[in-house]
């Protein structure tokens, strides 16, 4: 079907008041990628996802935010725990 063939007669036009209330999609759907972010797809166990959703509801955020925070916290700890051997430490100091 072509766009020209679609019957829009039963759809009322938006009023000026309704148009004034419209907001950008980014405000309504904050899960869209922002600059510096990349969309990825991963599979989670159902029980893990249920737990994340429950915790997100309690925290007032979405489960994506919890996953990002968990990964960030984990990586921060891992980077702090990296040990540098004596040889490398001496070269860096010099």
RODO-2510 file (C-alpha; in nm, 4 decimals, decimal comma):
residues 94
     n   res          X          Y          Z
     1     x     0,0000     0,0000     0,0000
     2     x     0,1265     0,3453    -0,0867
     3     x     0,1132     0,6329     0,1641
     4     x    -0,1311     0,8146    -0,0645
     5     x    -0,3740     0,5208    -0,0329
     6     x    -0,3971     0,5393     0,3486
     7     x    -0,7224     0,6839     0,4829
     8     x    -0,6458     0,9267     0,7672
     9     x    -0,9980     1,0736     0,7842
    10     x    -1,0790     0,9146     1,1214
    11     x    -0,7655     1,0544     1,2908
    12     x    -0,8210     1,4013     1,4409
    13     x    -0,5563     1,6677     1,3903
    14     x    -0,3493     1,7691     1,6916
    15     x    -0,4472     2,0913     1,8629
    16     x    -0,1986     2,3694     1,9396
    17     x    -0,2162     2,2691     2,3079
    18     x    -0,1299     1,9075     2,2260
    19     x     0,1568     2,0160     2,0021
    20     x     0,2918     2,2402     2,2799
    21     x     0,3053     1,9388     2,5147
    22     x     0,5181     1,7286     2,2799
    23     x     0,8701     1,6525     2,4000
    24     x     1,1775     1,5212     2,2176
    25     x     1,2002     1,1441     2,1947
    26     x     1,5315     1,1494     2,3871
    27     x     1,3467     1,2770     2,6955
    28     x     1,0817     1,0079     2,6715
    29     x     1,3133     0,7182     2,5902
    30     x     1,6407     0,7727     2,7759
    31     x     1,7653     0,4295     2,6729
    32     x     1,8702     0,5678     2,3324
    33     x     2,2460     0,5763     2,2984
    34     x     2,4134     0,9026     2,3863
    35     x     2,7450     1,0200     2,2411
    36     x     3,0176     0,7840     2,3586
    37     x     2,7795     0,4887     2,3937
    38     x     2,7328     0,1838     2,1725
    39     x     2,4266    -0,0376     2,1609
    40     x     2,4961    -0,4024     2,2420
    41     x     2,2716    -0,7051     2,2694
    42     x     2,3252    -0,9756     2,5274
    43     x     2,1328    -1,2667     2,6708
    44     x     2,0649    -1,2800     3,0447
    45     x     1,9201    -1,5637     3,2496
    46     x     1,5508    -1,5051     3,3224
    47     x     1,6014    -1,5100     3,6989
    48     x     1,8827    -1,2561     3,6716
    49     x     1,6675    -1,0253     3,4614
    50     x     1,3752    -1,0545     3,7034
    51     x     1,6046    -0,9626     3,9916
    52     x     1,7460    -0,6650     3,8013
    53     x     1,3974    -0,5403     3,7112
    54     x     1,2801    -0,5739     4,0720
    55     x     1,5847    -0,3860     4,2024
    56     x     1,5455    -0,1200     3,9330
    57     x     1,1822    -0,0644     4,0315
    58     x     1,2871    -0,0183     4,3934
    59     x     1,5673     0,2192     4,2922
    60     x     1,3438     0,4170     4,0555
    61     x     1,5550     0,3523     3,7475
    62     x     1,5656     0,1015     3,4624
    63     x     1,7531    -0,2257     3,4702
    64     x     1,9903    -0,1040     3,1967
    65     x     2,1236     0,1548     3,4411
    66     x     2,1844    -0,1176     3,7015
    67     x     2,3743    -0,3314     3,4515
    68     x     2,5920    -0,0344     3,3496
    69     x     2,6618     0,0507     3,7148
    70     x     2,7477    -0,3108     3,7989
    71     x     2,9895    -0,3345     3,5051
    72     x     3,1434     0,0020     3,5863
    73     x     3,1938    -0,0919     3,9527
    74     x     3,3427    -0,4288     3,8586
    75     x     3,5842    -0,2822     3,6057
    76     x     3,6881    -0,0082     3,8470
    77     x     3,7759    -0,2696     4,1096
    78     x     3,9591    -0,4843     3,8555
    79     x     4,1699    -0,1941     3,7310
    80     x     4,2658    -0,1014     4,0881
    81     x     4,3689    -0,4582     4,1620
    82     x     4,6077    -0,4844     3,8657
    83     x     4,9553    -0,5547     3,9929
    84     x     5,2628    -0,4243     3,8165
    85     x     5,5782    -0,6293     3,8324
    86     x     5,8946    -0,4775     3,9787
    87     x     6,0668    -0,4347     3,6408
    88     x     5,7769    -0,2351     3,4928
    89     x     5,7416    -0,0220     3,8071
    90     x     6,1114     0,0740     3,7890
    91     x     6,0832     0,1685     3,4211
    92     x     5,7815     0,3857     3,4909
    93     x     5,9512     0,5619     3,7803
    94     x     6,2643     0,6301     3,5761
***
